[in-house]
Amino acid sequence: MTSSERLDKITRKISAFDSFQSLLDALGNYRPSLRCNPARGQKMTKFADERELADAYDAAQAARGDNRRVYRY
């Protein structure tokens, strides 16, 4: 599986978007909110997909000069 296919799969799993590209191209001031930090007692691995998607989103938006970033909680 390529990284693009993996990001598409994670995007579909976590959001209502059908691809990573559609998430990047969301209109207006939309930026995703992703739970990237575990609550007390939860393992860090619980939110590994969310962190991967958030990191990829932030990097892709920065590379294209868009100032939107993921809201991480």
N, CA, C, O and CB atoms as a CASP TS submission, in Angstrom:
PFRMAT TS
TARGET T0000
AUTHOR 0000-0000-0000
METHOD Language model
MODEL 1
PARENT N/A
ATOM      1  N   MET     1       0.853  -1.174   0.000  1.00  0.00           N
ATOM      2  CA  MET     1       0.000   0.000   0.000  1.00  0.00           C
ATOM      3  C   MET     1       0.903   1.243   0.000  1.00  0.00           C
ATOM      4  O   MET     1       1.824   1.348   0.809  1.00  0.00           O
ATOM      5  CB  MET     1      -0.973  -0.005   1.235  1.00  0.00           C
ATOM      6  N   THR     2       0.631   2.168  -0.904  1.00  0.00           N
ATOM      7  CA  THR     2       1.419   3.406  -0.957  1.00  0.00           C
ATOM      8  C   THR     2       1.007   4.331   0.183  1.00  0.00           C
ATOM      9  O   THR     2      -0.031   4.129   0.814  1.00  0.00           O
ATOM     10  CB  THR     2       1.240   4.120  -2.326  1.00  0.00           C
ATOM     11  N   SER     3       1.819   5.336   0.437  1.00  0.00           N
ATOM     12  CA  SER     3       1.477   6.278   1.501  1.00  0.00           C
ATOM     13  C   SER     3       0.201   7.035   1.155  1.00  0.00           C
ATOM     14  O   SER     3      -0.591   7.351   2.043  1.00  0.00           O
ATOM     15  CB  SER     3       2.632   7.265   1.743  1.00  0.00           C
ATOM     16  N   SER     4      -0.004   7.324  -0.114  1.00  0.00           N
ATOM     17  CA  SER     4      -1.229   8.002  -0.545  1.00  0.00           C
ATOM     18  C   SER     4      -2.456   7.130  -0.280  1.00  0.00           C
ATOM     19  O   SER     4      -3.476   7.617   0.208  1.00  0.00           O
ATOM     20  CB  SER     4      -1.146   8.361  -2.040  1.00  0.00           C
ATOM     21  N   GLU     5      -2.354   5.850  -0.602  1.00  0.00           N
ATOM     22  CA  GLU     5      -3.468   4.927  -0.340  1.00  0.00           C
ATOM     23  C   GLU     5      -3.723   4.803   1.164  1.00  0.00           C
ATOM     24  O   GLU     5      -4.871   4.744   1.602  1.00  0.00           O
ATOM     25  CB  GLU     5      -3.173   3.532  -0.948  1.00  0.00           C
ATOM     26  N   ARG     6      -2.644   4.764   1.949  1.00  0.00           N
ATOM     27  CA  ARG     6      -2.787   4.667   3.403  1.00  0.00           C
ATOM     28  C   ARG     6      -3.487   5.911   3.958  1.00  0.00           C
ATOM     29  O   ARG     6      -4.383   5.796   4.793  1.00  0.00           O
ATOM     30  CB  ARG     6      -1.406   4.485   4.072  1.00  0.00           C
ATOM     31  N   LEU     7      -3.082   7.097   3.497  1.00  0.00           N
ATOM     32  CA  LEU     7      -3.722   8.325   3.969  1.00  0.00           C
ATOM     33  C   LEU     7      -5.192   8.372   3.553  1.00  0.00           C
ATOM     34  O   LEU     7      -6.034   8.840   4.320  1.00  0.00           O
ATOM     35  CB  LEU     7      -2.981   9.557   3.428  1.00  0.00           C
ATOM     36  N   ASP     8      -5.507   7.896   2.359  1.00  0.00           N
ATOM     37  CA  ASP     8      -6.911   7.826   1.935  1.00  0.00           C
ATOM     38  C   ASP     8      -7.700   6.904   2.862  1.00  0.00           C
ATOM     39  O   ASP     8      -8.813   7.230   3.274  1.00  0.00           O
ATOM     40  CB  ASP     8      -7.017   7.331   0.471  1.00  0.00           C
ATOM     41  N   LYS     9      -7.122   5.768   3.182  1.00  0.00           N
ATOM     42  CA  LYS     9      -7.796   4.800   4.058  1.00  0.00           C
ATOM     43  C   LYS     9      -8.025   5.390   5.459  1.00  0.00           C
ATOM     44  O   LYS     9      -9.112   5.256   6.021  1.00  0.00           O
ATOM     45  CB  LYS     9      -6.963   3.498   4.160  1.00  0.00           C
ATOM     46  N   ILE    10      -7.015   6.030   6.005  1.00  0.00           N
ATOM     47  CA  ILE    10      -7.156   6.647   7.333  1.00  0.00           C
ATOM     48  C   ILE    10      -8.178   7.772   7.285  1.00  0.00           C
ATOM     49  O   ILE    10      -8.991   7.915   8.197  1.00  0.00           O
ATOM     50  CB  ILE    10      -5.795   7.184   7.839  1.00  0.00           C
ATOM     51  N   THR    11      -8.139   8.575   6.218  1.00  0.00           N
ATOM     52  CA  THR    11      -9.096   9.674   6.073  1.00  0.00           C
ATOM     53  C   THR    11     -10.527   9.147   6.078  1.00  0.00           C
ATOM     54  O   THR    11     -11.389   9.698   6.762  1.00  0.00           O
ATOM     55  CB  THR    11      -8.824  10.460   4.777  1.00  0.00           C
ATOM     56  N   ARG    12     -10.782   8.086   5.322  1.00  0.00           N
ATOM     57  CA  ARG    12     -12.138   7.506   5.285  1.00  0.00           C
ATOM     58  C   ARG    12     -12.537   6.940   6.637  1.00  0.00           C
ATOM     59  O   ARG    12     -13.702   7.023   7.025  1.00  0.00           O
ATOM     60  CB  ARG    12     -12.223   6.406   4.222  1.00  0.00           C
ATOM     61  N   LYS    13     -11.582   6.368   7.356  1.00  0.00           N
ATOM     62  CA  LYS    13     -11.862   5.762   8.661  1.00  0.00           C
ATOM     63  C   LYS    13     -12.220   6.821   9.708  1.00  0.00           C
ATOM     64  O   LYS    13     -13.101   6.603  10.540  1.00  0.00           O
ATOM     65  CB  LYS    13     -10.651   4.946   9.135  1.00  0.00           C
ATOM     66  N   ILE    14     -11.538   7.960   9.664  1.00  0.00           N
ATOM     67  CA  ILE    14     -11.643   8.951  10.730  1.00  0.00           C
ATOM     68  C   ILE    14     -12.620  10.078  10.405  1.00  0.00           C
ATOM     69  O   ILE    14     -13.187  10.680  11.316  1.00  0.00           O
ATOM     70  CB  ILE    14     -10.285   9.531  11.016  1.00  0.00           C
ATOM     71  N   SER    15     -12.824  10.371   9.131  1.00  0.00           N
ATOM     72  CA  SER    15     -13.607  11.554   8.767  1.00  0.00           C
ATOM     73  C   SER    15     -14.731  11.208   7.796  1.00  0.00           C
ATOM     74  O   SER    15     -14.933  10.047   7.439  1.00  0.00           O
ATOM     75  CB  SER    15     -12.702  12.618   8.153  1.00  0.00           C
ATOM     76  N   ALA    16     -15.444  12.228   7.385  1.00  0.00           N
ATOM     77  CA  ALA    16     -16.504  12.055   6.391  1.00  0.00           C
ATOM     78  C   ALA    16     -15.985  12.284   4.974  1.00  0.00           C
ATOM     79  O   ALA    16     -16.749  12.193   4.014  1.00  0.00           O
ATOM     80  CB  ALA    16     -17.662  13.009   6.682  1.00  0.00           C
ATOM     81  N   PHE    17     -14.705  12.576   4.837  1.00  0.00           N
ATOM     82  CA  PHE    17     -14.106  12.794   3.521  1.00  0.00           C
ATOM     83  C   PHE    17     -13.748  11.457   2.887  1.00  0.00           C
ATOM     84  O   PHE    17     -13.427  10.492   3.582  1.00  0.00           O
ATOM     85  CB  PHE    17     -12.853  13.695   3.627  1.00  0.00           C
ATOM     86  N   ASP    18     -13.807  11.412   1.548  1.00  0.00           N
ATOM     87  CA  ASP    18     -13.544  10.149   0.865  1.00  0.00           C
ATOM     88  C   ASP    18     -12.093   9.982   0.434  1.00  0.00           C
ATOM     89  O   ASP    18     -11.713   8.911  -0.037  1.00  0.00           O
ATOM     90  CB  ASP    18     -14.430  10.033  -0.332  1.00  0.00           C
ATOM     91  N   SER    19     -11.273  11.025   0.587  1.00  0.00           N
ATOM     92  CA  SER    19      -9.850  10.918   0.262  1.00  0.00           C
ATOM     93  C   SER    19      -9.071  11.987   1.020  1.00  0.00           C
ATOM     94  O   SER    19      -9.636  12.978   1.482  1.00  0.00           O
ATOM     95  CB  SER    19      -9.617  11.055  -1.268  1.00  0.00           C
ATOM     96  N   PHE    20      -7.782  11.769   1.138  1.00  0.00           N
ATOM     97  CA  PHE    20      -6.918  12.749   1.782  1.00  0.00           C
ATOM     98  C   PHE    20      -6.936  14.050   0.987  1.00  0.00           C
ATOM     99  O   PHE    20      -6.960  15.135   1.569  1.00  0.00           O
ATOM    100  CB  PHE    20      -5.476  12.209   1.912  1.00  0.00           C
ATOM    101  N   GLN    21      -6.924  13.948  -0.327  1.00  0.00           N
ATOM    102  CA  GLN    21      -6.948  15.151  -1.157  1.00  0.00           C
ATOM    103  C   GLN    21      -8.217  15.959  -0.932  1.00  0.00           C
ATOM    104  O   GLN    21      -8.154  17.188  -0.879  1.00  0.00           O
ATOM    105  CB  GLN    21      -6.824  14.780  -2.629  1.00  0.00           C
ATOM    106  N   SER    22      -9.355  15.310  -0.798  1.00  0.00           N
ATOM    107  CA  SER    22     -10.595  16.053  -0.556  1.00  0.00           C
ATOM    108  C   SER    22     -10.566  16.739   0.811  1.00  0.00           C
ATOM    109  O   SER    22     -11.155  17.807   0.976  1.00  0.00           O
ATOM    110  CB  SER    22     -11.810  15.113  -0.648  1.00  0.00           C
ATOM    111  N   LEU    23      -9.896  16.144   1.778  1.00  0.00           N
ATOM    112  CA  LEU    23      -9.716  16.775   3.083  1.00  0.00           C
ATOM    113  C   LEU    23      -8.863  18.033   2.936  1.00  0.00           C
ATOM    114  O   LEU    23      -9.176  19.073   3.515  1.00  0.00           O
ATOM    115  CB  LEU    23      -9.064  15.789   4.085  1.00  0.00           C
ATOM    116  N   LEU    24      -7.783  17.934   2.158  1.00  0.00           N
ATOM    117  CA  LEU    24      -6.919  19.095   1.927  1.00  0.00           C
ATOM    118  C   LEU    24      -7.648  20.215   1.197  1.00  0.00           C
ATOM    119  O   LEU    24      -7.404  21.393   1.457  1.00  0.00           O
ATOM    120  CB  LEU    24      -5.692  18.683   1.134  1.00  0.00           C
ATOM    121  N   ASP    25      -8.533  19.851   0.292  1.00  0.00           N
ATOM    122  CA  ASP    25      -9.206  20.829  -0.559  1.00  0.00           C
ATOM    123  C   ASP    25     -10.522  21.348   0.009  1.00  0.00           C
ATOM    124  O   ASP    25     -11.262  22.036  -0.695  1.00  0.00           O
ATOM    125  CB  ASP    25      -9.459  20.229  -1.897  1.00  0.00           C
ATOM    126  N   ALA    26     -10.827  21.038   1.256  1.00  0.00           N
ATOM    127  CA  ALA    26     -12.082  21.497   1.864  1.00  0.00           C
ATOM    128  C   ALA    26     -12.197  23.011   1.736  1.00  0.00           C
ATOM    129  O   ALA    26     -11.221  23.736   1.927  1.00  0.00           O
ATOM    130  CB  ALA    26     -12.162  21.073   3.355  1.00  0.00           C
ATOM    131  N   LEU    27     -13.391  23.474   1.415  1.00  0.00           N
ATOM    132  CA  LEU    27     -13.601  24.897   1.160  1.00  0.00           C
ATOM    133  C   LEU    27     -13.668  25.725   2.438  1.00  0.00           C
ATOM    134  O   LEU    27     -13.908  25.208   3.529  1.00  0.00           O
ATOM    135  CB  LEU    27     -14.866  25.090   0.370  1.00  0.00           C
ATOM    136  N   GLY    28     -13.454  27.000   2.271  1.00  0.00           N
ATOM    137  CA  GLY    28     -13.568  27.942   3.371  1.00  0.00           C
ATOM    138  C   GLY    28     -12.403  27.845   4.334  1.00  0.00           C
ATOM    139  O   GLY    28     -11.275  27.536   3.949  1.00  0.00           O
ATOM    140  N   ASN    29     -12.697  28.111   5.574  1.00  0.00           N
ATOM    141  CA  ASN    29     -11.667  28.070   6.616  1.00  0.00           C
ATOM    142  C   ASN    29     -11.649  26.744   7.350  1.00  0.00           C
ATOM    143  O   ASN    29     -11.112  26.652   8.454  1.00  0.00           O
ATOM    144  CB  ASN    29     -11.878  29.193   7.605  1.00  0.00           C
ATOM    145  N   TYR    30     -12.234  25.711   6.747  1.00  0.00           N
ATOM    146  CA  TYR    30     -12.302  24.410   7.408  1.00  0.00           C
ATOM    147  C   TYR    30     -10.913  23.880   7.718  1.00  0.00           C
ATOM    148  O   TYR    30     -10.004  23.940   6.890  1.00  0.00           O
ATOM    149  CB  TYR    30     -13.061  23.411   6.541  1.00  0.00           C
ATOM    150  N   ARG    31     -10.772  23.368   8.914  1.00  0.00           N
ATOM    151  CA  ARG    31      -9.586  22.598   9.290  1.00  0.00           C
ATOM    152  C   ARG    31     -10.063  21.488  10.202  1.00  0.00           C
ATOM    153  O   ARG    31     -10.933  21.709  11.044  1.00  0.00           O
ATOM    154  CB  ARG    31      -8.488  23.496   9.992  1.00  0.00           C
ATOM    155  N   PRO    32      -9.505  20.294  10.046  1.00  0.00           N
ATOM    156  CA  PRO    32      -9.987  19.171  10.841  1.00  0.00           C
ATOM    157  C   PRO    32      -9.597  19.289  12.314  1.00  0.00           C
ATOM    158  O   PRO    32      -8.573  19.879  12.659  1.00  0.00           O
ATOM    159  CB  PRO    32      -9.455  17.876  10.274  1.00  0.00           C
ATOM    160  N   SER    33     -10.424  18.722  13.154  1.00  0.00           N
ATOM    161  CA  SER    33     -10.133  18.574  14.579  1.00  0.00           C
ATOM    162  C   SER    33      -9.926  17.091  14.827  1.00  0.00           C
ATOM    163  O   SER    33     -10.824  16.285  14.586  1.00  0.00           O
ATOM    164  CB  SER    33     -11.290  19.163  15.488  1.00  0.00           C
ATOM    165  N   LEU    34      -8.750  16.732  15.304  1.00  0.00           N
ATOM    166  CA  LEU    34      -8.425  15.324  15.510  1.00  0.00           C
ATOM    167  C   LEU    34      -7.918  15.105  16.922  1.00  0.00           C
ATOM    168  O   LEU    34      -7.090  15.864  17.426  1.00  0.00           O
ATOM    169  CB  LEU    34      -7.384  14.850  14.489  1.00  0.00           C
ATOM    170  N   ARG    35      -8.417  14.075  17.540  1.00  0.00           N
ATOM    171  CA  ARG    35      -7.933  13.712  18.864  1.00  0.00           C
ATOM    172  C   ARG    35      -6.622  12.958  18.686  1.00  0.00           C
ATOM    173  O   ARG    35      -6.602  11.818  18.222  1.00  0.00           O
ATOM    174  CB  ARG    35      -8.985  12.851  19.648  1.00  0.00           C
ATOM    175  N   CYS    36      -5.548  13.603  19.054  1.00  0.00           N
ATOM    176  CA  CYS    36      -4.210  13.036  18.863  1.00  0.00           C
ATOM    177  C   CYS    36      -3.543  12.650  20.176  1.00  0.00           C
ATOM    178  O   CYS    36      -2.516  11.972  20.177  1.00  0.00           O
ATOM    179  CB  CYS    36      -3.334  14.020  18.126  1.00  0.00           C
ATOM    180  N   ASN    37      -4.112  13.070  21.269  1.00  0.00           N
ATOM    181  CA  ASN    37      -3.488  12.836  22.571  1.00  0.00           C
ATOM    182  C   ASN    37      -4.384  11.948  23.431  1.00  0.00           C
ATOM    183  O   ASN    37      -5.563  12.250  23.616  1.00  0.00           O
ATOM    184  CB  ASN    37      -3.204  14.176  23.291  1.00  0.00           C
ATOM    185  N   PRO    38      -3.844  10.882  23.943  1.00  0.00           N
ATOM    186  CA  PRO    38      -4.654   9.971  24.754  1.00  0.00           C
ATOM    187  C   PRO    38      -5.028  10.587  26.092  1.00  0.00           C
ATOM    188  O   PRO    38      -4.288  11.400  26.646  1.00  0.00           O
ATOM    189  CB  PRO    38      -3.911   8.664  24.982  1.00  0.00           C
ATOM    190  N   ALA    39      -6.156  10.199  26.587  1.00  0.00           N
ATOM    191  CA  ALA    39      -6.565  10.592  27.936  1.00  0.00           C
ATOM    192  C   ALA    39      -5.747   9.783  28.930  1.00  0.00           C
ATOM    193  O   ALA    39      -5.127   8.781  28.572  1.00  0.00           O
ATOM    194  CB  ALA    39      -8.103  10.373  28.158  1.00  0.00           C
ATOM    195  N   ARG    40      -5.751  10.211  30.139  1.00  0.00           N
ATOM    196  CA  ARG    40      -5.006   9.491  31.174  1.00  0.00           C
ATOM    197  C   ARG    40      -5.411   8.026  31.182  1.00  0.00           C
ATOM    198  O   ARG    40      -6.596   7.692  31.195  1.00  0.00           O
ATOM    199  CB  ARG    40      -5.244  10.122  32.565  1.00  0.00           C
ATOM    200  N   GLY    41      -4.418   7.169  31.173  1.00  0.00           N
ATOM    201  CA  GLY    41      -4.669   5.733  31.215  1.00  0.00           C
ATOM    202  C   GLY    41      -4.778   5.073  29.850  1.00  0.00           C
ATOM    203  O   GLY    41      -4.762   3.846  29.758  1.00  0.00           O
ATOM    204  N   GLN    42      -4.889   5.864  28.787  1.00  0.00           N
ATOM    205  CA  GLN    42      -4.949   5.296  27.443  1.00  0.00           C
ATOM    206  C   GLN    42      -3.540   5.214  26.868  1.00  0.00           C
ATOM    207  O   GLN    42      -2.656   5.988  27.235  1.00  0.00           O
ATOM    208  CB  GLN    42      -5.871   6.141  26.521  1.00  0.00           C
ATOM    209  N   LYS    43      -3.352   4.271  25.970  1.00  0.00           N
ATOM    210  CA  LYS    43      -2.044   4.092  25.341  1.00  0.00           C
ATOM    211  C   LYS    43      -1.870   5.069  24.182  1.00  0.00           C
ATOM    212  O   LYS    43      -2.836   5.423  23.505  1.00  0.00           O
ATOM    213  CB  LYS    43      -1.874   2.642  24.848  1.00  0.00           C
ATOM    214  N   MET    44      -0.630   5.499  23.961  1.00  0.00           N
ATOM    215  CA  MET    44      -0.323   6.412  22.851  1.00  0.00           C
ATOM    216  C   MET    44      -0.730   5.806  21.510  1.00  0.00           C
ATOM    217  O   MET    44      -1.120   6.532  20.595  1.00  0.00           O
ATOM    218  CB  MET    44       1.177   6.753  22.838  1.00  0.00           C
ATOM    219  N   THR    45      -0.643   4.495  21.390  1.00  0.00           N
ATOM    220  CA  THR    45      -0.961   3.849  20.121  1.00  0.00           C
ATOM    221  C   THR    45      -2.431   3.962  19.756  1.00  0.00           C
ATOM    222  O   THR    45      -2.797   3.750  18.600  1.00  0.00           O
ATOM    223  CB  THR    45      -0.567   2.402  20.173  1.00  0.00           C
ATOM    224  N   LYS    46      -3.277   4.291  20.720  1.00  0.00           N
ATOM    225  CA  LYS    46      -4.712   4.390  20.452  1.00  0.00           C
ATOM    226  C   LYS    46      -5.013   5.429  19.371  1.00  0.00           C
ATOM    227  O   LYS    46      -5.953   5.254  18.596  1.00  0.00           O
ATOM    228  CB  LYS    46      -5.464   4.741  21.735  1.00  0.00           C
ATOM    229  N   PHE    47      -4.239   6.490  19.311  1.00  0.00           N
ATOM    230  CA  PHE    47      -4.503   7.567  18.361  1.00  0.00           C
ATOM    231  C   PHE    47      -3.400   7.712  17.305  1.00  0.00           C
ATOM    232  O   PHE    47      -3.173   8.804  16.785  1.00  0.00           O
ATOM    233  CB  PHE    47      -4.666   8.874  19.106  1.00  0.00           C
ATOM    234  N   ALA    48      -2.725   6.618  16.999  1.00  0.00           N
ATOM    235  CA  ALA    48      -1.626   6.656  16.028  1.00  0.00           C
ATOM    236  C   ALA    48      -2.112   7.090  14.641  1.00  0.00           C
ATOM    237  O   ALA    48      -1.433   7.870  13.973  1.00  0.00           O
ATOM    238  CB  ALA    48      -0.953   5.279  15.939  1.00  0.00           C
ATOM    239  N   ASP    49      -3.271   6.601  14.196  1.00  0.00           N
ATOM    240  CA  ASP    49      -3.797   6.987  12.884  1.00  0.00           C
ATOM    241  C   ASP    49      -4.129   8.476  12.854  1.00  0.00           C
ATOM    242  O   ASP    49      -3.855   9.155  11.865  1.00  0.00           O
ATOM    243  CB  ASP    49      -5.049   6.156  12.538  1.00  0.00           C
ATOM    244  N   GLU    50      -4.712   8.976  13.925  1.00  0.00           N
ATOM    245  CA  GLU    50      -5.057  10.390  13.994  1.00  0.00           C
ATOM    246  C   GLU    50      -3.804  11.261  13.922  1.00  0.00           C
ATOM    247  O   GLU    50      -3.787  12.272  13.219  1.00  0.00           O
ATOM    248  CB  GLU    50      -5.836  10.687  15.278  1.00  0.00           C
ATOM    249  N   ARG    51      -2.768  10.873  14.640  1.00  0.00           N
ATOM    250  CA  ARG    51      -1.515  11.635  14.611  1.00  0.00           C
ATOM    251  C   ARG    51      -0.875  11.574  13.228  1.00  0.00           C
ATOM    252  O   ARG    51      -0.356  12.579  12.741  1.00  0.00           O
ATOM    253  CB  ARG    51      -0.534  11.103  15.671  1.00  0.00           C
ATOM    254  N   GLU    52      -0.908  10.410  12.596  1.00  0.00           N
ATOM    255  CA  GLU    52      -0.346  10.276  11.251  1.00  0.00           C
ATOM    256  C   GLU    52      -1.085  11.177  10.265  1.00  0.00           C
ATOM    257  O   GLU    52      -0.459  11.866   9.459  1.00  0.00           O
ATOM    258  CB  GLU    52      -0.410   8.812  10.782  1.00  0.00           C
ATOM    259  N   LEU    53      -2.408  11.171  10.331  1.00  0.00           N
ATOM    260  CA  LEU    53      -3.202  12.009   9.441  1.00  0.00           C
ATOM    261  C   LEU    53      -2.952  13.490   9.731  1.00  0.00           C
ATOM    262  O   LEU    53      -2.807  14.283   8.801  1.00  0.00           O
ATOM    263  CB  LEU    53      -4.699  11.679   9.586  1.00  0.00           C
ATOM    264  N   ALA    54      -2.900  13.865  10.993  1.00  0.00           N
ATOM    265  CA  ALA    54      -2.653  15.260  11.365  1.00  0.00           C
ATOM    266  C   ALA    54      -1.290  15.725  10.869  1.00  0.00           C
ATOM    267  O   ALA    54      -1.172  16.821  10.321  1.00  0.00           O
ATOM    268  CB  ALA    54      -2.745  15.433  12.886  1.00  0.00           C
ATOM    269  N   ASP    55      -0.271  14.910  11.056  1.00  0.00           N
ATOM    270  CA  ASP    55       1.074  15.274  10.608  1.00  0.00           C
ATOM    271  C   ASP    55       1.121  15.424   9.088  1.00  0.00           C
ATOM    272  O   ASP    55       1.728  16.363   8.573  1.00  0.00           O
ATOM    273  CB  ASP    55       2.095  14.221  11.068  1.00  0.00           C
ATOM    274  N   ALA    56       0.481  14.501   8.373  1.00  0.00           N
ATOM    275  CA  ALA    56       0.467  14.560   6.909  1.00  0.00           C
ATOM    276  C   ALA    56      -0.307  15.781   6.421  1.00  0.00           C
ATOM    277  O   ALA    56       0.118  16.452   5.481  1.00  0.00           O
ATOM    278  CB  ALA    56      -0.148  13.276   6.324  1.00  0.00           C
ATOM    279  N   TYR    57      -1.439  16.071   7.057  1.00  0.00           N
ATOM    280  CA  TYR    57      -2.246  17.237   6.686  1.00  0.00           C
ATOM    281  C   TYR    57      -1.450  18.520   6.878  1.00  0.00           C
ATOM    282  O   TYR    57      -1.389  19.359   5.980  1.00  0.00           O
ATOM    283  CB  TYR    57      -3.543  17.287   7.515  1.00  0.00           C
ATOM    284  N   ASP    58      -0.844  18.669   8.046  1.00  0.00           N
ATOM    285  CA  ASP    58      -0.072  19.883   8.326  1.00  0.00           C
ATOM    286  C   ASP    58       1.069  20.053   7.333  1.00  0.00           C
ATOM    287  O   ASP    58       1.305  21.157   6.844  1.00  0.00           O
ATOM    288  CB  ASP    58       0.479  19.849   9.754  1.00  0.00           C
ATOM    289  N   ALA    59       1.779  18.970   7.031  1.00  0.00           N
ATOM    290  CA  ALA    59       2.899  19.036   6.095  1.00  0.00           C
ATOM    291  C   ALA    59       2.423  19.387   4.683  1.00  0.00           C
ATOM    292  O   ALA    59       3.046  20.202   4.002  1.00  0.00           O
ATOM    293  CB  ALA    59       3.655  17.702   6.078  1.00  0.00           C
ATOM    294  N   ALA    60       1.340  18.785   4.253  1.00  0.00           N
ATOM    295  CA  ALA    60       0.829  19.044   2.902  1.00  0.00           C
ATOM    296  C   ALA    60       0.339  20.480   2.771  1.00  0.00           C
ATOM    297  O   ALA    60       0.584  21.130   1.755  1.00  0.00           O
ATOM    298  CB  ALA    60      -0.307  18.068   2.559  1.00  0.00           C
ATOM    299  N   GLN    61      -0.348  20.974   3.785  1.00  0.00           N
ATOM    300  CA  GLN    61      -0.835  22.351   3.722  1.00  0.00           C
ATOM    301  C   GLN    61       0.334  23.337   3.742  1.00  0.00           C
ATOM    302  O   GLN    61       0.311  24.335   3.021  1.00  0.00           O
ATOM    303  CB  GLN    61      -1.797  22.638   4.894  1.00  0.00           C
ATOM    304  N   ALA    62       1.344  23.071   4.551  1.00  0.00           N
ATOM    305  CA  ALA    62       2.515  23.948   4.590  1.00  0.00           C
ATOM    306  C   ALA    62       3.223  23.956   3.241  1.00  0.00           C
ATOM    307  O   ALA    62       3.658  25.007   2.771  1.00  0.00           O
ATOM    308  CB  ALA    62       3.486  23.507   5.699  1.00  0.00           C
ATOM    309  N   ALA    63       3.340  22.784   2.618  1.00  0.00           N
ATOM    310  CA  ALA    63       4.033  22.676   1.333  1.00  0.00           C
ATOM    311  C   ALA    63       3.325  23.464   0.236  1.00  0.00           C
ATOM    312  O   ALA    63       3.972  23.940  -0.697  1.00  0.00           O
ATOM    313  CB  ALA    63       4.150  21.217   0.922  1.00  0.00           C
ATOM    314  N   ARG    64       2.020  23.606   0.336  1.00  0.00           N
ATOM    315  CA  ARG    64       1.311  24.355  -0.697  1.00  0.00           C
ATOM    316  C   ARG    64       0.993  25.786  -0.281  1.00  0.00           C
ATOM    317  O   ARG    64       0.255  26.490  -0.970  1.00  0.00           O
ATOM    318  CB  ARG    64       0.036  23.643  -1.058  1.00  0.00           C
ATOM    319  N   GLY    65       1.554  26.214   0.851  1.00  0.00           N
ATOM    320  CA  GLY    65       1.414  27.603   1.271  1.00  0.00           C
ATOM    321  C   GLY    65       0.097  27.940   1.948  1.00  0.00           C
ATOM    322  O   GLY    65      -0.234  29.115   2.104  1.00  0.00           O
ATOM    323  N   ASP    66      -0.645  26.943   2.347  1.00  0.00           N
ATOM    324  CA  ASP    66      -1.924  27.135   3.045  1.00  0.00           C
ATOM    325  C   ASP    66      -1.624  27.177   4.538  1.00  0.00           C
ATOM    326  O   ASP    66      -0.905  26.316   5.044  1.00  0.00           O
ATOM    327  CB  ASP    66      -2.962  25.987   2.698  1.00  0.00           C
ATOM    328  N   ASN    67      -2.160  28.156   5.247  1.00  0.00           N
ATOM    329  CA  ASN    67      -1.842  28.291   6.671  1.00  0.00           C
ATOM    330  C   ASN    67      -2.755  27.467   7.582  1.00  0.00           C
ATOM    331  O   ASN    67      -2.610  27.534   8.803  1.00  0.00           O
ATOM    332  CB  ASN    67      -1.925  29.740   7.068  1.00  0.00           C
ATOM    333  N   ARG    68      -3.685  26.696   7.026  1.00  0.00           N
ATOM    334  CA  ARG    68      -4.536  25.852   7.874  1.00  0.00           C
ATOM    335  C   ARG    68      -3.745  24.684   8.430  1.00  0.00           C
ATOM    336  O   ARG    68      -2.925  24.086   7.733  1.00  0.00           O
ATOM    337  CB  ARG    68      -5.752  25.338   7.087  1.00  0.00           C
ATOM    338  N   ARG    69      -3.997  24.365   9.688  1.00  0.00           N
ATOM    339  CA  ARG    69      -3.376  23.233  10.356  1.00  0.00           C
ATOM    340  C   ARG    69      -4.456  22.500  11.154  1.00  0.00           C
ATOM    341  O   ARG    69      -5.508  23.068  11.450  1.00  0.00           O
ATOM    342  CB  ARG    69      -2.197  23.695  11.283  1.00  0.00           C
ATOM    343  N   VAL    70      -4.198  21.265  11.494  1.00  0.00           N
ATOM    344  CA  VAL    70      -5.130  20.471  12.289  1.00  0.00           C
ATOM    345  C   VAL    70      -5.238  21.054  13.690  1.00  0.00           C
ATOM    346  O   VAL    70      -4.237  21.437  14.295  1.00  0.00           O
ATOM    347  CB  VAL    70      -4.682  18.993  12.351  1.00  0.00           C
ATOM    348  N   TYR    71      -6.467  21.118  14.199  1.00  0.00           N
ATOM    349  CA  TYR    71      -6.670  21.416  15.603  1.00  0.00           C
ATOM    350  C   TYR    71      -6.507  20.081  16.336  1.00  0.00           C
ATOM    351  O   TYR    71      -7.293  19.156  16.129  1.00  0.00           O
ATOM    352  CB  TYR    71      -8.093  22.089  15.876  1.00  0.00           C
ATOM    353  N   ARG    72      -5.499  19.987  17.181  1.00  0.00           N
ATOM    354  CA  ARG    72      -5.217  18.738  17.896  1.00  0.00           C
ATOM    355  C   ARG    72      -5.667  18.873  19.336  1.00  0.00           C
ATOM    356  O   ARG    72      -5.346  19.848  20.016  1.00  0.00           O
ATOM    357  CB  ARG    72      -3.708  18.380  17.830  1.00  0.00           C
ATOM    358  N   TYR    73      -6.409  17.891  19.785  1.00  0.00           N
ATOM    359  CA  TYR    73      -6.804  17.891  21.199  1.00  0.00           C
ATOM    360  C   TYR    73      -6.529  16.555  21.813  1.00  0.00           C
ATOM    361  O   TYR    73      -6.793  16.355  22.998  1.00  0.00           O
ATOM    362  CB  TYR    73      -8.278  18.246  21.363  1.00  0.00           C
TER
END
